[in-house]
């Protein structure tokens, strides 16, 4: 039974070119479901909320806390899968960790750019006003 479960959730064991399109479909399905739940006033599962979840954060947690422990346990019974499946999962986890770092850097950059634009806008409005006349 546990091997059937491994097969069921093994998408991340496959090469990235094959697994990522399926992941995109899965996330879109989750997001559509949570959008509908929100529209109907129902509670939303945090891992399905498009406003809180990114592809990297979803996969890092799933791989780290579900897939690797499960496949590690199975690899103790079937050592031949350790070098293929478990290693593939670790590579996928590293891929999504790098993706998250890149996303975080982009967000940080965008926030800094937003701060700079606000400062520039304030400076523009400060210097575009006519000077106040003194003593009139």
Protein Blocks (a to p, Z undefined) as FASTA:
>chain_A
ZZmmmmmmmmmmpcfklmmmmmmmmmmmmmmmmmmmmmnopacdfklmmklpcfklmmmm
mmmmmmmmmmmmmmmmmmmlmmmmmmmmmmmmmmmmmmmmmmmmmmmmmmmmmmmmmmmm
mmmmmmmpccddehZZ
